[in-house]
Amino acid sequence: MTDMTAEDPGAPMLWTPVDIDKLPEPIARVNLFQPTRSRSTSRSSGN
């Protein structure tokens, strides 16, 4: 199992915070600051 992760650097890279650094500040902030908030709003609107 460990070998698979080591061979596939793409999988861990996506989980690492490096992705956030690449994304713009507003987008990364919204995704990290209030990820559930967006969902809550969507649910409220649907109801």
N, CA, C and O atoms as a DFTB+ gen file, in Angstrom:
188 C
 N C O
     1  1       0.835      -1.206       0.000
     2  2       0.000       0.000       0.000
     3  2       0.881       1.272       0.000
     4  3       0.592       2.253      -0.684
     5  1       1.937       1.210       0.776
     6  2       2.825       2.386       0.830
     7  2       3.520       2.572      -0.506
     8  3       3.747       3.699      -0.944
     9  1       3.860       1.456      -1.155
    10  2       4.555       1.522      -2.447
    11  2       3.688       2.259      -3.478
    12  3       4.189       3.072      -4.256
    13  1       2.415       1.970      -3.471
    14  2       1.500       2.588      -4.433
    15  2       1.514       4.125      -4.280
    16  3       1.589       4.860      -5.264
    17  1       1.442       4.576      -3.045
    18  2       1.432       6.028      -2.802
    19  2       2.741       6.659      -3.280
    20  3       2.737       7.734      -3.880
    21  1       3.848       5.987      -3.013
    22  2       5.163       6.526      -3.386
    23  2       5.273       6.587      -4.913
    24  3       5.857       7.517      -5.468
    25  1       4.706       5.585      -5.577
    26  2       4.788       5.558      -7.045
    27  2       3.844       6.597      -7.669
    28  3       4.114       7.106      -8.757
    29  1       2.756       6.905      -6.992
    30  2       1.770       7.850      -7.528
    31  2       1.866       9.188      -6.784
    32  3       1.115       9.422      -5.837
    33  1       2.778      10.061      -7.203
    34  2       2.954      11.356      -6.536
    35  2       1.781      12.294      -6.820
    36  3       1.601      13.298      -6.131
    37  1       0.992      11.962      -7.829
    38  2      -0.150      12.810      -8.182
    39  2      -1.235      12.763      -7.112
    40  3      -1.868      13.778      -6.823
    41  1      -1.451      11.594      -6.529
    42  2      -2.511      11.446      -5.525
    43  2      -2.203      12.291      -4.279
    44  3      -3.034      13.108      -3.883
    45  1      -1.049      12.116      -3.664
    46  2      -0.703      12.867      -2.452
    47  2      -0.572      14.362      -2.738
    48  3      -0.881      15.193      -1.883
    49  1      -0.116      14.696      -3.931
    50  2       0.059      16.116      -4.282
    51  2      -1.272      16.861      -4.194
    52  3      -1.323      18.013      -3.762
    53  1      -2.345      16.191      -4.607
    54  2      -3.663      16.829      -4.595
    55  2      -4.134      17.074      -3.163
    56  3      -4.835      18.044      -2.875
    57  1      -3.733      16.173      -2.281
    58  2      -4.148      16.301      -0.875
    59  2      -3.321      17.346      -0.140
    60  3      -3.781      17.957       0.825
    61  1      -2.070      17.544      -0.619
    62  2      -1.162      18.487       0.047
    63  2      -1.703      19.918      -0.068
    64  3      -2.523      20.200      -0.942
    65  1      -1.256      20.804       0.794
    66  2      -1.702      22.201       0.771
    67  2      -1.126      22.972      -0.418
    68  3      -1.445      24.145      -0.615
    69  1      -0.287      22.316      -1.199
    70  2       0.326      22.983      -2.361
    71  2      -0.766      23.421      -3.343
    72  3      -0.665      24.472      -3.976
    73  1      -1.811      22.593      -3.455
    74  2      -2.905      22.915      -4.378
    75  2      -3.534      24.260      -4.006
    76  3      -3.852      25.072      -4.875
    77  1      -3.705      24.477      -2.717
    78  2      -4.330      25.718      -2.246
    79  2      -3.469      26.913      -2.631
    80  3      -3.973      27.961      -3.034
    81  1      -2.146      26.728      -2.496
    82  2      -1.223      27.822      -2.814
    83  2      -1.348      28.210      -4.293
    84  3      -1.228      29.381      -4.653
    85  1      -1.587      27.217      -5.126
    86  2      -1.699      27.468      -6.575
    87  2      -3.001      28.212      -6.891
    88  3      -3.049      29.052      -7.789
    89  1      -4.039      27.892      -6.144
    90  2      -5.342      28.527      -6.391
    91  2      -5.314      29.980      -5.919
    92  3      -4.513      30.329      -5.051
    93  1      -6.169      30.824      -6.475
    94  2      -6.236      32.234      -6.071
    95  2      -6.637      32.370      -4.606
    96  3      -7.241      31.464      -4.032
    97  1      -6.301      33.491      -4.019
    98  2      -6.601      33.693      -2.592
    99  2      -8.102      33.638      -2.296
   100  3      -8.506      32.964      -1.348
   101  1      -8.930      34.316      -3.069
   102  2     -10.378      34.315      -2.802
   103  2     -10.974      32.916      -2.888
   104  3     -11.770      32.520      -2.037
   105  1     -10.590      32.181      -3.907
   106  2     -11.145      30.830      -4.082
   107  2     -10.667      29.909      -2.960
   108  3     -11.464      29.194      -2.352
   109  1      -9.373      29.932      -2.693
   110  2      -8.800      29.059      -1.656
   111  2      -9.416      29.422      -0.299
   112  3      -9.717      28.541       0.506
   113  1      -9.598      30.700      -0.057
   114  2     -10.150      31.144       1.231
   115  2     -11.589      30.642       1.388
   116  3     -11.958      30.122       2.441
   117  1     -12.370      30.797       0.372
   118  2     -13.777      30.364       0.440
   119  2     -13.851      28.851       0.644
   120  3     -14.679      28.358       1.410
   121  1     -12.976      28.125      -0.049
   122  2     -12.999      26.662       0.042
   123  2     -12.532      26.201       1.415
   124  3     -13.020      25.202       1.943
   125  1     -11.578      26.939       1.991
   126  2     -11.020      26.518       3.281
   127  2     -11.790      27.139       4.443
   128  3     -11.975      26.511       5.486
   129  1     -12.231      28.367       4.253
   130  2     -12.891      29.068       5.351
   131  2     -14.318      28.565       5.584
   132  3     -14.695      28.240       6.710
   133  1     -15.099      28.506       4.514
   134  2     -16.505      28.085       4.666
   135  2     -16.897      27.107       3.557
   136  3     -17.629      27.469       2.636
   137  1     -16.410      25.873       3.648
   138  2     -16.749      24.856       2.648
   139  2     -18.176      24.336       2.854
   140  3     -18.872      23.996       1.897
   141  1     -18.594      24.281       4.123
   142  2     -19.928      23.763       4.438
   143  2     -20.957      24.883       4.263
   144  3     -22.128      24.630       3.978
   145  1     -20.505      26.101       4.435
   146  2     -21.428      27.246       4.329
   147  2     -22.076      27.242       2.925
   148  3     -23.289      27.398       2.790
   149  1     -21.249      27.063       1.904
   150  2     -21.758      27.067       0.521
   151  2     -22.850      26.000       0.387
   152  3     -23.877      26.223      -0.255
   153  1     -22.614      24.858       0.994
   154  2     -23.583      23.751       0.890
   155  2     -24.866      24.130       1.641
   156  3     -25.972      23.891       1.156
   157  1     -24.706      24.709       2.800
   158  2     -25.867      25.087       3.610
   159  2     -26.742      26.076       2.829
   160  3     -27.967      25.959       2.814
   161  1     -26.100      27.036       2.192
   162  2     -26.848      28.049       1.431
   163  2     -27.615      27.377       0.296
   164  3     -28.778      27.691       0.043
   165  1     -26.953      26.461      -0.372
   166  2     -27.581      25.769      -1.509
   167  2     -28.825      25.017      -1.017
   168  3     -29.871      25.026      -1.667
   169  1     -28.689      24.377       0.125
   170  2     -29.796      23.584       0.679
   171  2     -30.946      24.524       1.065
   172  3     -32.108      24.232       0.786
   173  1     -30.624      25.628       1.693
   174  2     -31.652      26.568       2.127
   175  2     -32.409      27.098       0.899
   176  3     -33.635      27.207       0.911
   177  1     -31.668      27.418      -0.140
   178  2     -32.282      27.962      -1.364
   179  2     -33.234      26.925      -1.962
   180  3     -34.347      27.251      -2.375
   181  1     -32.778      25.675      -2.001
   182  2     -33.605      24.611      -2.580
   183  2     -34.898      24.461      -1.797
   184  3     -35.960      24.247      -2.383
   185  1     -34.817      24.570      -0.500
   186  2     -35.999      24.408       0.339
   187  2     -36.896      25.623       0.131
   188  3     -37.962      25.715       0.738
